[in-house]
Every structure is written in structure tokens, then in C-alpha cells.
């Protein structure tokens, strides 16, 4: 559950910013029926609350030379916080790793990686991922086509 209570206007601001993080404050204010100063104050408050975690440019993986997306399910030994931190630190230090989750089920971690080609993937898997001490097993699934990536988050629960 959210720590803070957000009203309809906050919801509208968040919805617009998810679609266009570069929208000018004046245009955002107009879209949510606020004065520019009120809109900026609310946006800054949402940033301070941490619900707006940041702003960034989303790059096209194919055009950036990263045409292969892989999901790697990892099994690890010695389940402990220390082991988890060791694996998390190692994975976050690998530039090809673009997302990492601790999961339940057969795997312990689910890693999303973006690489140029199969040769790069082999290097990533053998030289980096499987070289992480507590990793026992890695099962890979290759994305054939991206249907939706980083879609806007549903916000109905904030009301």
C-alpha cells in the first residue's frame, strides 16, 4: 500500500508524466487544470515523496546495438542475506544487466540482460553470471519480440 494519500490531481500529474516526462510545467499545469506554480509545487512534492523516482531517456535497444534481450533465471546456494547481497552486487556491476528481481518459485533471481548478439551473451553467461560464486544454475529465455516494455504503471490503487 502507498505510504501517502494522493488525490485526483496527483494521479493526473503522475499519469501525464509517465507518458511524457519532458512535458513543460506550463503544459502539464494546463493538462491537469492547475496554475503553473501549484503544478510545480505538487510535482516537487511527488518527487520528494519518492513516488516519482526519476526521469530518463528511454533508448531503442535495436538502434543502440543491443538486439538481443535475455531473461536468465538463476538458482543459488546458501540462501542468506549475505549471499543475496553478494549476488545483487555482482549483477548490478554488469552493464548488460538491465533489470534484476529476487523471485519465488524454482528460480531465486530473474535477470534481464541486453546484449548485441549470441557471442556477447555467451561471454556474459560464462564469464560473468556463472562466475558469481553462489550461482548454481542459469536457465535462459530469449525474447523474440518486445510487445510492451516499461509501460506506464497502473495508478488506480492511489485513489
Residue pairs with C-beta under 8 A, 6 or more apart in sequence:
1 157
2 51
2 157
2 158
3 49
4 49
4 51
6 14
6 46
6 51
6 158
6 159
8 159
9 32
9 33
9 34
9 42
10 42
10 46
10 158
11 155
11 158
11 159
12 31
12 32
13 28
13 32
13 39
13 42
13 43
13 46
14 46
14 51
14 52
14 155
14 158
15 152
15 155
16 23
16 28
16 31
16 32
17 23
17 28
17 43
17 52
18 152
18 153
19 152
21 55
21 56
22 55
23 31
25 36
25 39
25 40
25 43
26 36
28 39
28 43
29 35
29 36
29 38
29 39
29 40
32 39
34 42
43 52
46 52
58 150
61 67
61 69
61 114
61 146
65 116
66 114
66 115
66 116
67 116
67 117
68 114
68 115
68 116
68 117
68 118
68 120
68 121
68 142
68 143
69 112
69 113
69 114
69 142
69 143
69 146
70 112
70 113
70 114
70 115
70 121
70 140
70 141
70 142
70 143
71 110
71 111
71 112
71 113
71 140
71 141
71 142
71 143
72 110
72 111
72 112
72 113
72 125
72 129
72 138
72 139
72 140
72 141
73 103
73 106
73 107
73 109
73 110
73 111
73 138
73 139
73 140
73 141
74 87
74 107
74 108
74 109
74 110
74 111
74 129
74 135
74 137
74 138
75 106
75 107
75 108
75 135
75 136
75 137
75 138
76 83
76 87
76 108
76 109
76 134
76 135
76 136
77 83
77 134
77 136
78 134
79 108
83 134
84 102
86 132
86 133
86 134
87 109
87 132
87 134
87 135
88 100
90 128
90 132
91 97
91 100
91 109
91 111
91 129
91 132
92 100
94 113
94 124
94 128
94 129
96 113
96 114
96 115
96 120
96 124
96 128
97 111
97 112
97 113
98 112
98 113
98 114
99 111
99 112
100 109
100 110
100 111
100 112
101 109
101 110
101 111
102 108
102 109
103 109
103 110
107 139
111 129
113 121
113 124
115 121
115 124
121 140
125 138
125 140
129 135
129 138
130 138
